[in-house]
């Protein structure tokens, strides 16, 4: 192993005294050797010191495991979590890691970003002294593979309205919580049901499910501060695109948007249905109406259902997103109708 990757990484014995609450950082890796060292170093360089990092590998075939071994030997706060579940995909891999959280607070970390030095401190300061489920998330700087800044604000680049994005009717159709910036408390994990039930394929993303849980049962907080360099390198699990009217027009003209719209609605309504089944008795009458309306897109006309949803504030961010989704669904419905007529 090259010695260069170990520079500045000294054995930590956790013999310091601190009043900082203990934080568990969860990282799922998969063939991440290209950027993993920079991310691990950025976590080691946090101003906030009372943390542990639990890493689960999701079936890497490159040098990722060796790098994890080196860092776990050099810093006792870094621990490898072994299980026999194999490759699970990002959402389920992080859900498995949640089972190992013992501290009051936890945070998610991707393998390919860079945390700014105050990331943990800024996030933990946003929690309130409450036993209710809480989730805190922040903004990000979008950078290229060499950390050159592409946008100073992910939220601005994505045109997300963070004031309404944390409300239930918006959140059930579109998630604005970026998992790699988010943190939660132990009460959030316990209330989420992820430790006792299995949403299976209904889980679109772990951070989205936890955000819905915090929204319904406690507090979902956005901190308007960039705490992460969000690296875009072509192999991101999700990543970011400049989604504007020009993009959607191009999609409508040159692609098959009805296929993407159908897939998106299938996944979103499946997750909503699973969340509803688990938490129905705890939802307000308005929340029940809103989520039931969205779920109807699985069995009734998606086009008409979406119009009804939009009228009751269940919508995505910005008019062009809603318009593109509606037109795409209408196009898909029209194609299916013509196929039936042809038969």
C-alpha positions as a Markdown table, in Angstrom:
| # | Residue | x | y | z |
|---|---|---|---|---|
| 1 | Unk | 0.0 | 0.0 | 0.0 |
| 2 | Unk | 1.5 | 3.4 | -1.0 |
| 3 | Unk | 2.7 | 5.3 | 2.1 |
| 4 | Unk | 1.3 | 8.6 | 0.6 |
| 5 | Unk | -2.3 | 7.7 | 1.5 |
| 6 | Unk | -1.3 | 7.5 | 5.2 |
| 7 | Unk | 0.1 | 11.0 | 5.5 |
| 8 | Unk | -1.6 | 12.8 | 8.3 |
| 9 | Unk | -3.4 | 9.7 | 9.5 |
| 10 | Unk | -2.2 | 9.0 | 13.0 |
| 11 | Unk | -3.5 | 6.4 | 15.5 |
| 12 | Unk | -6.4 | 7.9 | 17.4 |
| 13 | Unk | -6.9 | 6.5 | 20.9 |
| 14 | Unk | -10.0 | 8.6 | 21.8 |
| 15 | Unk | -8.3 | 9.7 | 25.1 |
| 16 | Unk | -9.5 | 13.3 | 24.7 |
| 17 | Unk | -12.2 | 14.8 | 26.9 |
| 18 | Unk | -15.2 | 16.3 | 25.1 |
| 19 | Unk | -18.7 | 17.4 | 25.8 |
| 20 | Unk | -19.7 | 16.7 | 22.2 |
| 21 | Unk | -22.5 | 14.1 | 21.7 |
| 22 | Unk | -21.2 | 10.9 | 20.1 |
| 23 | Unk | -22.0 | 10.6 | 16.4 |
| 24 | Unk | -22.1 | 7.5 | 14.3 |
| 25 | Unk | -21.2 | 8.1 | 10.6 |
| 26 | Unk | -22.4 | 5.4 | 8.2 |
| 27 | Unk | -20.7 | 4.8 | 4.9 |
| 28 | Unk | -21.6 | 2.2 | 2.2 |
| 29 | Unk | -18.8 | 1.6 | -0.3 |
| 30 | Unk | -18.8 | 0.0 | -3.7 |
| 31 | Unk | -15.7 | 0.1 | -6.0 |
| 32 | Unk | -14.8 | 3.4 | -4.5 |
| 33 | Unk | -11.0 | 3.3 | -4.6 |
| 34 | Unk | -10.7 | 6.4 | -6.9 |
| 35 | Unk | -12.0 | 8.9 | -4.3 |
| 36 | Unk | -12.3 | 7.0 | -1.0 |
| 37 | Unk | -9.0 | 8.3 | 0.4 |
| 38 | Unk | -10.0 | 12.0 | 0.0 |
| 39 | Unk | -13.3 | 11.3 | 1.7 |
| 40 | Unk | -11.8 | 9.4 | 4.6 |
| 41 | Unk | -9.2 | 12.1 | 5.1 |
| 42 | Unk | -11.9 | 14.8 | 5.1 |
| 43 | Unk | -13.8 | 12.9 | 7.9 |
| 44 | Unk | -10.6 | 12.6 | 9.9 |
| 45 | Unk | -10.0 | 16.3 | 9.5 |
| 46 | Unk | -13.4 | 17.3 | 11.0 |
| 47 | Unk | -13.3 | 19.9 | 13.8 |
| 48 | Unk | -15.8 | 17.7 | 15.6 |
| 49 | Unk | -13.9 | 14.8 | 17.0 |
| 50 | Unk | -16.4 | 12.6 | 18.9 |
| 51 | Unk | -17.5 | 10.3 | 16.1 |
| 52 | Unk | -17.2 | 6.7 | 14.9 |
| 53 | Unk | -17.3 | 5.7 | 11.2 |
| 54 | Unk | -19.0 | 2.4 | 10.4 |
| 55 | Unk | -18.3 | 1.1 | 6.8 |
| 56 | Unk | -20.2 | -1.6 | 5.0 |
| 57 | Unk | -18.8 | -2.7 | 1.6 |
| 58 | Unk | -21.5 | -3.6 | -0.9 |
| 59 | Unk | -19.4 | -6.1 | -2.9 |
| 60 | Unk | -16.4 | -4.2 | -4.2 |
| 61 | Unk | -14.0 | -5.8 | -6.7 |
| 62 | Unk | -11.4 | -3.1 | -6.7 |
| 63 | Unk | -9.0 | -1.9 | -4.0 |
| 64 | Unk | -11.7 | -0.5 | -1.7 |
| 65 | Unk | -11.4 | -3.2 | 0.9 |
| 66 | Unk | -7.7 | -2.7 | 1.2 |
| 67 | Unk | -8.1 | 1.0 | 1.8 |
| 68 | Unk | -10.7 | 0.4 | 4.5 |
| 69 | Unk | -8.3 | -2.0 | 6.2 |
| 70 | Unk | -5.5 | 0.5 | 6.2 |
| 71 | Unk | -7.6 | 3.3 | 7.7 |
| 72 | Unk | -9.4 | 1.1 | 10.3 |
| 73 | Unk | -5.9 | 0.0 | 11.5 |
| 74 | Unk | -4.7 | 3.6 | 11.8 |
| 75 | Unk | -7.8 | 5.0 | 13.6 |
| 76 | Unk | -9.9 | 3.0 | 16.0 |
| 77 | Unk | -12.9 | 5.2 | 15.2 |
| 78 | Unk | -13.1 | 3.6 | 11.8 |
| 79 | Unk | -14.7 | 0.2 | 11.8 |
| 80 | Unk | -15.6 | -2.3 | 9.1 |
| 81 | Unk | -19.0 | -3.9 | 9.4 |
| 82 | Unk | -19.1 | -7.4 | 7.9 |
| 83 | Unk | -22.2 | -9.4 | 7.0 |
| 84 | Unk | -23.2 | -12.1 | 4.5 |
| 85 | Unk | -25.9 | -10.1 | 2.6 |
| 86 | Unk | -23.6 | -9.3 | -0.4 |
| 87 | Unk | -24.6 | -6.6 | -2.9 |
| 88 | Unk | -27.8 | -4.9 | -1.8 |
| 89 | Unk | -27.7 | -1.6 | -3.6 |
| 90 | Unk | -27.2 | 1.8 | -1.9 |
| 91 | Unk | -30.6 | 2.1 | -0.2 |
| 92 | Unk | -30.7 | -1.4 | 1.4 |
| 93 | Unk | -27.0 | -1.2 | 2.3 |
| 94 | Unk | -27.5 | 1.9 | 4.3 |
| 95 | Unk | -30.6 | 0.4 | 5.9 |
| 96 | Unk | -28.5 | -2.5 | 7.1 |
| 97 | Unk | -26.0 | -0.1 | 8.6 |
| 98 | Unk | -28.7 | 1.6 | 10.6 |
| 99 | Unk | -29.0 | -1.5 | 12.7 |
| 100 | Unk | -25.6 | -0.8 | 14.1 |
| 101 | Unk | -26.2 | 2.7 | 15.4 |
| 102 | Unk | -25.9 | 2.9 | 19.2 |
| 103 | Unk | -25.2 | 6.6 | 19.6 |
| 104 | Unk | -27.7 | 9.4 | 19.9 |
| 105 | Unk | -26.9 | 10.8 | 16.5 |
| 106 | Unk | -26.0 | 9.3 | 13.1 |
| 107 | Unk | -24.9 | 10.7 | 9.7 |
| 108 | Unk | -24.7 | 9.3 | 6.2 |
| 109 | Unk | -21.6 | 9.5 | 4.1 |
| 110 | Unk | -21.0 | 8.7 | 0.5 |
| 111 | Unk | -17.6 | 7.3 | -0.6 |
| 112 | Unk | -16.7 | 9.9 | -3.3 |
| 113 | Unk | -17.4 | 13.3 | -1.8 |
| 114 | Unk | -15.3 | 15.6 | 0.4 |
| 115 | Unk | -16.6 | 16.9 | 3.7 |
| 116 | Unk | -15.8 | 20.5 | 4.7 |
| 117 | Unk | -14.1 | 20.7 | 8.1 |
| 118 | Unk | -17.2 | 22.0 | 10.0 |
| 119 | Unk | -19.7 | 19.6 | 8.4 |
| 120 | Unk | -20.4 | 17.5 | 11.5 |
| 121 | Unk | -20.3 | 20.5 | 13.9 |
| 122 | Unk | -22.8 | 22.5 | 11.8 |
| 123 | Unk | -25.2 | 19.6 | 11.4 |
| 124 | Unk | -25.2 | 18.5 | 15.0 |
| 125 | Unk | -25.8 | 22.1 | 16.2 |
| 126 | Unk | -29.1 | 22.1 | 14.3 |
| 127 | Unk | -30.7 | 19.4 | 16.5 |
| 128 | Unk | -33.0 | 20.5 | 19.3 |
| 129 | Unk | -33.1 | 18.9 | 22.7 |
| 130 | Unk | -36.1 | 16.7 | 22.0 |
| 131 | Unk | -36.8 | 13.0 | 22.0 |
| 132 | Unk | -38.9 | 13.3 | 18.9 |
| 133 | Unk | -37.6 | 11.9 | 15.6 |
| 134 | Unk | -35.4 | 14.5 | 13.9 |
| 135 | Unk | -33.6 | 14.7 | 10.6 |
| 136 | Unk | -31.2 | 17.6 | 9.6 |
| 137 | Unk | -29.8 | 18.2 | 6.1 |
| 138 | Unk | -27.8 | 20.9 | 4.4 |
| 139 | Unk | -26.8 | 22.4 | 1.1 |
| 140 | Unk | -23.8 | 21.2 | -1.0 |
| 141 | Unk | -21.3 | 22.6 | -3.4 |
| 142 | Unk | -21.4 | 20.8 | -6.7 |
| 143 | Unk | -17.9 | 20.0 | -8.0 |
| 144 | Unk | -16.3 | 17.9 | -10.8 |
| 145 | Unk | -14.1 | 14.9 | -10.3 |
| 146 | Unk | -11.1 | 17.2 | -9.7 |
| 147 | Unk | -13.1 | 19.3 | -7.1 |
| 148 | Unk | -13.5 | 22.3 | -9.4 |
| 149 | Unk | -16.7 | 24.1 | -8.3 |
| 150 | Unk | -19.6 | 23.7 | -10.8 |
| 151 | Unk | -22.2 | 25.4 | -8.6 |
| 152 | Unk | -22.0 | 27.0 | -5.1 |
| 153 | Unk | -25.4 | 25.6 | -4.2 |
| 154 | Unk | -27.0 | 22.3 | -5.1 |
| 155 | Unk | -30.3 | 23.5 | -3.9 |
| 156 | Unk | -30.2 | 26.6 | -6.2 |
| 157 | Unk | -28.8 | 24.5 | -9.1 |
| 158 | Unk | -31.7 | 22.0 | -8.7 |
| 159 | Unk | -34.2 | 24.9 | -8.2 |
| 160 | Unk | -35.6 | 23.4 | -5.0 |
| 161 | Unk | -37.7 | 25.5 | -2.7 |
| 162 | Unk | -36.5 | 24.3 | 0.7 |
| 163 | Unk | -39.2 | 26.2 | 2.6 |
| 164 | Unk | -42.0 | 24.0 | 1.1 |
| 165 | Unk | -39.8 | 21.0 | 0.2 |
| 166 | Unk | -39.9 | 19.8 | 3.8 |
| 167 | Unk | -43.7 | 19.7 | 3.9 |
| 168 | Unk | -45.6 | 16.4 | 3.5 |
| 169 | Unk | -47.5 | 16.9 | 0.2 |
| 170 | Unk | -44.3 | 17.9 | -1.6 |
| 171 | Unk | -42.1 | 15.3 | 0.1 |
| 172 | Unk | -44.3 | 12.3 | -0.9 |
| 173 | Unk | -43.8 | 13.0 | -4.6 |
| 174 | Unk | -40.3 | 14.5 | -4.7 |
| 175 | Unk | -37.4 | 14.3 | -2.3 |
| 176 | Unk | -35.1 | 17.2 | -1.8 |
| 177 | Unk | -33.1 | 15.7 | 1.1 |
| 178 | Unk | -29.6 | 14.7 | -0.1 |
| 179 | Unk | -28.6 | 11.7 | 2.0 |
| 180 | Unk | -24.9 | 12.4 | 2.1 |
| 181 | Unk | -25.6 | 15.7 | 4.0 |
| 182 | Unk | -28.2 | 14.3 | 6.4 |
| 183 | Unk | -28.1 | 13.3 | 10.0 |
| 184 | Unk | -30.7 | 11.9 | 12.3 |
| 185 | Unk | -31.2 | 10.9 | 15.9 |
| 186 | Unk | -31.8 | 7.5 | 17.3 |
| 187 | Unk | -35.5 | 8.2 | 17.8 |
| 188 | Unk | -35.8 | 8.6 | 14.0 |
| 189 | Unk | -34.3 | 5.2 | 13.3 |
| 190 | Unk | -36.6 | 3.6 | 15.9 |
| 191 | Unk | -39.7 | 5.3 | 14.5 |
| 192 | Unk | -38.9 | 4.6 | 10.9 |
| 193 | Unk | -39.7 | 0.9 | 11.1 |
| 194 | Unk | -36.5 | 0.1 | 9.1 |
| 195 | Unk | -35.2 | -2.1 | 12.0 |
| 196 | Unk | -38.4 | -4.2 | 12.4 |
| 197 | Unk | -40.0 | -4.3 | 9.0 |
| 198 | Unk | -38.7 | -4.6 | 5.5 |
| 199 | Unk | -40.1 | -2.2 | 2.8 |
| 200 | Unk | -38.3 | -4.5 | 0.3 |
| 201 | Unk | -38.3 | -2.9 | -3.2 |
| 202 | Unk | -40.7 | -0.2 | -2.0 |
| 203 | Unk | -37.8 | 1.7 | -0.6 |
| 204 | Unk | -36.7 | 4.2 | -3.2 |
| 205 | Unk | -34.0 | 5.7 | -1.0 |
| 206 | Unk | -33.2 | 5.4 | 2.7 |
| 207 | Unk | -32.9 | 9.2 | 3.2 |
| 208 | Unk | -36.3 | 9.8 | 1.6 |
| 209 | Unk | -38.0 | 7.3 | 3.9 |
| 210 | Unk | -36.4 | 8.8 | 6.9 |
| 211 | Unk | -37.3 | 12.3 | 5.8 |
| 212 | Unk | -41.0 | 11.3 | 5.5 |
| 213 | Unk | -40.7 | 9.8 | 9.0 |
| 214 | Unk | -39.3 | 13.0 | 10.5 |
| 215 | Unk | -41.9 | 15.1 | 8.7 |
| 216 | Unk | -44.8 | 13.1 | 10.1 |
| 217 | Unk | -43.5 | 12.3 | 13.6 |
| 218 | Unk | -41.0 | 15.0 | 14.5 |
| 219 | Unk | -38.9 | 17.7 | 12.9 |
| 220 | Unk | -37.3 | 17.9 | 9.4 |
| 221 | Unk | -34.7 | 20.8 | 9.4 |
| 222 | Unk | -32.8 | 22.3 | 6.5 |
| 223 | Unk | -29.6 | 24.2 | 7.2 |
| 224 | Unk | -28.7 | 26.7 | 4.5 |
| 225 | Unk | -25.0 | 26.0 | 4.5 |
| 226 | Unk | -22.8 | 24.1 | 2.1 |
| 227 | Unk | -21.1 | 21.4 | 4.1 |
| 228 | Unk | -19.9 | 19.0 | 1.4 |
| 229 | Unk | -18.1 | 19.1 | -1.9 |
| 230 | Unk | -20.6 | 16.9 | -4.0 |
| 231 | Unk | -18.4 | 15.3 | -6.6 |
| 232 | Unk | -19.8 | 14.6 | -10.0 |
| 233 | Unk | -17.7 | 12.0 | -11.9 |
| 234 | Unk | -20.1 | 10.1 | -14.2 |
| 235 | Unk | -20.5 | 7.1 | -11.9 |
| 236 | Unk | -22.6 | 8.7 | -9.2 |
| 237 | Unk | -25.5 | 6.6 | -7.9 |
| 238 | Unk | -27.8 | 9.7 | -8.3 |
| 239 | Unk | -25.8 | 12.8 | -9.1 |
| 240 | Unk | -27.2 | 16.2 | -10.2 |
| 241 | Unk | -28.4 | 17.6 | -13.5 |
| 242 | Unk | -29.4 | 21.0 | -14.6 |
| 243 | Unk | -33.1 | 20.4 | -14.8 |
| 244 | Unk | -34.8 | 23.3 | -16.6 |
| 245 | Unk | -37.4 | 23.9 | -19.3 |
| 246 | Unk | -34.8 | 23.3 | -22.0 |
| 247 | Unk | -33.9 | 19.9 | -20.6 |
| 248 | Unk | -37.5 | 18.8 | -20.3 |
| 249 | Unk | -38.4 | 20.0 | -23.9 |
| 250 | Unk | -35.4 | 18.1 | -25.2 |
| 251 | Unk | -36.5 | 15.0 | -23.2 |
| 252 | Unk | -40.0 | 15.2 | -24.6 |
| 253 | Unk | -38.7 | 15.6 | -28.2 |
| 254 | Unk | -35.8 | 13.2 | -28.3 |
| 255 | Unk | -36.4 | 10.5 | -25.7 |
| 256 | Unk | -39.2 | 8.2 | -24.4 |
| 257 | Unk | -40.2 | 10.3 | -21.3 |
| 258 | Unk | -43.3 | 8.2 | -20.7 |
| 259 | Unk | -41.1 | 5.3 | -19.8 |
| 260 | Unk | -39.2 | 7.3 | -17.3 |
| 261 | Unk | -42.4 | 8.9 | -15.9 |
| 262 | Unk | -44.0 | 5.5 | -15.5 |
| 263 | Unk | -41.0 | 4.1 | -13.7 |
| 264 | Unk | -40.8 | 7.1 | -11.5 |
| 265 | Unk | -44.5 | 7.0 | -10.6 |
| 266 | Unk | -44.3 | 3.2 | -10.0 |
| 267 | Unk | -41.4 | 3.6 | -7.5 |
| 268 | Unk | -42.8 | 6.7 | -5.8 |
| 269 | Unk | -46.3 | 5.3 | -5.3 |
| 270 | Unk | -44.9 | 1.9 | -4.2 |
| 271 | Unk | -42.9 | 3.7 | -1.5 |
| 272 | Unk | -45.9 | 5.8 | -0.6 |
| 273 | Unk | -48.1 | 2.8 | -0.3 |
| 274 | Unk | -45.6 | 1.0 | 2.0 |
| 275 | Unk | -45.2 | 4.1 | 4.2 |
| 276 | Unk | -49.0 | 4.5 | 4.4 |
| 277 | Unk | -49.5 | 0.9 | 5.4 |
| 278 | Unk | -47.0 | 1.3 | 8.2 |
| 279 | Unk | -48.0 | 4.7 | 9.5 |
| 280 | Unk | -51.7 | 5.1 | 8.6 |
| 281 | Unk | -53.0 | 5.4 | 12.1 |
| 282 | Unk | -50.6 | 8.3 | 12.8 |
| 283 | Unk | -51.3 | 10.4 | 9.8 |
| 284 | Unk | -53.6 | 13.4 | 10.0 |
| 285 | Unk | -56.8 | 13.4 | 7.9 |
| 286 | Unk | -55.3 | 15.8 | 5.4 |
| 287 | Unk | -52.1 | 13.7 | 5.1 |
| 288 | Unk | -54.2 | 10.5 | 4.6 |
| 289 | Unk | -56.1 | 12.2 | 1.8 |
| 290 | Unk | -53.0 | 13.4 | 0.1 |
| 291 | Unk | -51.1 | 10.1 | 0.2 |
| 292 | Unk | -54.2 | 8.1 | -0.7 |
| 293 | Unk | -54.7 | 10.3 | -3.7 |
| 294 | Unk | -51.1 | 9.7 | -4.9 |
| 295 | Unk | -51.4 | 6.0 | -4.4 |
| 296 | Unk | -54.4 | 6.0 | -6.7 |
| 297 | Unk | -52.0 | 6.5 | -9.6 |
| 298 | Unk | -51.2 | 2.8 | -9.3 |
| 299 | Unk | -54.8 | 1.7 | -10.1 |
| 300 | Unk | -56.5 | 4.7 | -11.8 |
| 301 | Unk | -55.6 | 7.0 | -14.7 |
| 302 | Unk | -52.2 | 8.4 | -13.8 |
| 303 | Unk | -53.0 | 11.6 | -15.8 |
| 304 | Unk | -56.2 | 12.4 | -14.1 |
| 305 | Unk | -54.8 | 11.3 | -10.7 |
| 306 | Unk | -51.9 | 13.7 | -11.1 |
| 307 | Unk | -54.2 | 16.6 | -12.0 |
| 308 | Unk | -56.1 | 15.9 | -8.8 |
| 309 | Unk | -52.9 | 15.6 | -6.8 |
| 310 | Unk | -51.6 | 19.0 | -8.1 |
| 311 | Unk | -54.9 | 20.6 | -7.1 |
| 312 | Unk | -54.3 | 19.4 | -3.5 |
| 313 | Unk | -50.7 | 20.6 | -3.3 |
| 314 | Unk | -49.2 | 17.1 | -4.0 |
| 315 | Unk | -46.7 | 18.2 | -6.6 |
| 316 | Unk | -43.0 | 18.4 | -7.6 |
| 317 | Unk | -40.9 | 21.6 | -7.5 |
| 318 | Unk | -41.5 | 24.1 | -10.2 |
| 319 | Unk | -44.1 | 24.3 | -13.0 |
| 320 | Unk | -41.9 | 22.7 | -15.7 |
| 321 | Unk | -41.3 | 19.6 | -13.7 |
| 322 | Unk | -45.0 | 19.1 | -13.1 |
| 323 | Unk | -45.9 | 19.9 | -16.7 |
| 324 | Unk | -43.2 | 17.4 | -18.0 |
| 325 | Unk | -44.4 | 14.7 | -15.7 |
| 326 | Unk | -48.1 | 15.3 | -16.7 |
| 327 | Unk | -47.3 | 15.4 | -20.4 |
| 328 | Unk | -45.1 | 12.3 | -20.2 |
| 329 | Unk | -47.8 | 10.3 | -18.4 |
| 330 | Unk | -50.4 | 11.5 | -20.9 |
| 331 | Unk | -48.2 | 10.4 | -23.7 |
| 332 | Unk | -47.7 | 7.0 | -22.2 |
| 333 | Unk | -51.5 | 6.6 | -21.6 |
| 334 | Unk | -52.2 | 7.6 | -25.2 |
| 335 | Unk | -49.8 | 5.1 | -26.6 |
| 336 | Unk | -51.3 | 2.3 | -24.4 |
| 337 | Unk | -54.8 | 3.3 | -25.7 |
| 338 | Unk | -53.7 | 3.2 | -29.3 |
| 339 | Unk | -52.1 | -0.2 | -28.8 |
| 340 | Unk | -55.4 | -1.6 | -27.4 |
| 341 | Unk | -57.3 | -0.1 | -30.4 |
| 342 | Unk | -54.8 | -1.7 | -32.8 |
| 343 | Unk | -55.5 | -5.1 | -31.3 |
